[in-house]
Amino acid sequence: MGRDEAFRDVFREHYNAVFRYAWRRVGPDAAHDVAAEVFLIAWRRWETVPRLDPLPWLYGVGRGVVLNHLRAQNRGQILEARLMVEPDLPVRDLADGVAARGLVLAAWQSLGGTDREVLALIGWEGLDVATAARVMDCSVPAFTARLYRAKRRLRAALECQDKAAEDTPERVVPARLGLEERCV
């Protein structure tokens, strides 16, 4: 099989996964552009693309493309777009669902970019730890430690959001928690 056919097979097999990866990170407007750039890079660097399992390599390239895209855009708008593509779960009271989503969004935004990426690779992309470590270009133990810390920080941020909502339900909880605003 020639280079053209092999690339075409990789493209057909993995384009949707790369597109969904981009969609969740940059939103619907830029997802096609990010996916196209990932495959352009794959075409240009075809000799470095793993033949057995190219998806983690494509995700790694996608991560770099997404980070470049995010540097050029307003981070807050892009994050909201990523979170809005996830469907709402049915709730008994619409207001409860909106409030809960707002608390989760605020907790998510309070995390650093690496924490969000680590959690997204496991939660959104459904990767196992070893594959996610390859995407992040780190060892499995290092990724496991990052995942543990990211989960711990997200849990703490959610608890802080819950406490803030209970203390002052009429107050809008800040989207980005500064050190002085963290729960004690």
C-alpha positions in Angstrom: 0.0 0.0 0.0 1.4 3.4 -1.0 1.6 6.5 1.1 -1.6 8.0 -0.4 -3.7 5.0 0.4 -2.2 4.6 3.9 -2.9 8.2 4.7 -6.4 8.0 3.3 -7.1 4.9 5.5 -5.8 6.8 8.6 -7.8 9.8 7.7 -11.1 7.8 7.2 -10.6 5.9 10.4 -9.6 8.7 12.7 -11.0 12.0 11.3 -14.2 11.9 13.4 -12.3 11.2 16.6 -9.9 14.1 15.9 -12.8 16.3 15.0 -14.7 15.5 18.2 -11.5 16.2 20.1 -11.2 19.6 18.5 -14.9 20.3 18.9 -14.8 19.8 22.6 -11.8 22.1 23.0 -12.4 25.0 20.5 -16.1 24.7 19.7 -17.9 24.1 16.4 -16.6 27.1 14.5 -13.0 26.2 14.6 -13.2 22.3 15.0 -12.9 21.6 11.3 -9.9 23.9 10.9 -8.1 22.3 13.8 -8.9 18.8 12.5 -7.7 19.8 9.0 -4.4 21.2 10.5 -3.8 18.0 12.4 -4.1 15.9 9.3 -2.0 18.4 7.3 0.7 17.9 9.9 0.2 14.2 9.7 0.7 14.3 5.9 3.8 16.4 6.2 5.3 14.2 8.9 4.0 10.9 7.6 7.2 9.1 8.4 6.8 9.8 12.1 3.1 8.7 12.3 2.9 5.4 14.1 1.4 2.8 11.8 -0.1 0.5 14.5 -2.0 3.0 16.6 -1.9 6.5 15.2 -4.7 8.0 17.2 -2.7 9.0 20.3 -0.1 10.6 18.0 -2.9 12.5 16.3 -4.3 13.6 19.7 -0.9 14.8 20.6 -0.6 16.9 17.5 -4.2 18.0 18.0 -3.3 19.2 21.5 -0.6 21.4 20.1 -2.8 22.8 17.4 -5.6 23.5 19.9 -3.1 25.2 22.3 -1.9 27.4 19.4 -5.5 28.2 18.5 -6.4 29.1 22.1 -3.4 31.4 22.4 -4.9 33.4 19.6 -8.4 33.6 21.0 -10.1 34.8 24.2 -9.7 31.9 26.6 -13.0 32.5 28.4 -15.1 32.4 25.2 -13.5 29.3 23.9 -13.9 27.4 27.2 -17.6 28.2 27.3 -18.0 26.9 23.8 -16.3 23.7 24.7 -18.5 23.1 27.7 -21.6 24.0 25.9 -21.3 21.1 23.4 -22.0 18.6 26.1 -25.7 17.9 26.3 -27.7 18.9 29.4 -28.8 16.0 31.6 -32.5 16.1 32.5 -33.2 17.6 35.9 -36.4 17.9 38.0 -36.2 21.6 38.2 -34.7 23.6 35.4 -33.3 26.2 37.8 -31.5 23.5 39.7 -29.9 22.3 36.5 -28.8 25.8 35.5 -27.4 26.4 39.0 -25.5 23.1 39.1 -24.1 23.6 35.6 -22.9 27.1 36.6 -21.2 25.7 39.7 -19.5 23.0 37.6 -18.5 25.5 35.0 -17.0 27.9 37.6 -15.1 25.0 39.2 -13.8 23.8 35.8 -12.7 27.4 34.9 -10.8 27.6 38.2 -8.5 24.8 37.2 -5.3 25.3 35.3 -5.0 24.4 31.6 -3.0 21.2 32.3 -5.6 20.0 34.9 -8.4 20.6 32.4 -6.6 18.8 29.6 -5.7 15.8 31.8 -9.3 15.4 33.0 -10.7 15.9 29.5 -8.4 13.2 28.0 -9.8 10.7 30.4 -13.4 11.9 30.7 -14.2 13.3 27.3 -11.9 11.3 25.1 -12.2 8.1 27.1 -8.5 7.4 26.8 -6.7 5.0 29.2 -3.9 6.4 31.4 -1.1 5.0 29.2 -2.5 6.5 26.0 -3.3 9.8 27.7 0.3 9.9 29.0 1.5 9.5 25.4 -0.7 12.4 24.3 0.6 14.6 27.1 4.2 13.4 26.2 4.9 12.2 29.8 5.4 8.9 31.6 2.5 6.9 32.9 3.5 7.6 36.6 3.8 11.3 35.8 0.4 11.3 34.1 -1.2 9.3 37.0 0.1 11.9 39.4 -1.2 14.7 37.3 -4.6 13.0 37.1 -4.7 12.5 40.8 -3.9 16.1 41.5 -6.4 17.4 38.9 -9.2 15.3 40.4 -8.3 16.6 43.8 -8.3 20.2 42.6 -11.6 19.8 40.8 -13.2 18.2 43.9 -11.9 21.0 46.1 -13.2 23.6 43.6 -16.6 22.0 43.5 -16.8 21.9 47.2 -15.8 25.6 47.3 -18.5 26.4 44.7 -21.1 24.5 46.7 -20.1 26.3 49.9 -20.2 29.7 48.2 -23.6 28.9 46.7 -25.0 27.9 50.1 -23.5 30.9 51.9 -24.8 33.5 49.4 -27.3 32.0 46.9 -28.2 35.5 45.5 -24.5 36.2 44.7 -23.0 35.1 41.4 -20.0 32.9 42.1 -16.8 34.1 40.5 -15.8 32.2 37.4 -12.2 32.2 38.2 -11.2 31.7 41.9 -8.3 33.7 43.1 -6.1 32.5 45.9 -7.8 35.0 48.3 -11.3 33.5 47.4 -10.5 29.9 47.9 -12.3 28.0 50.6 -10.5 27.5 53.9 
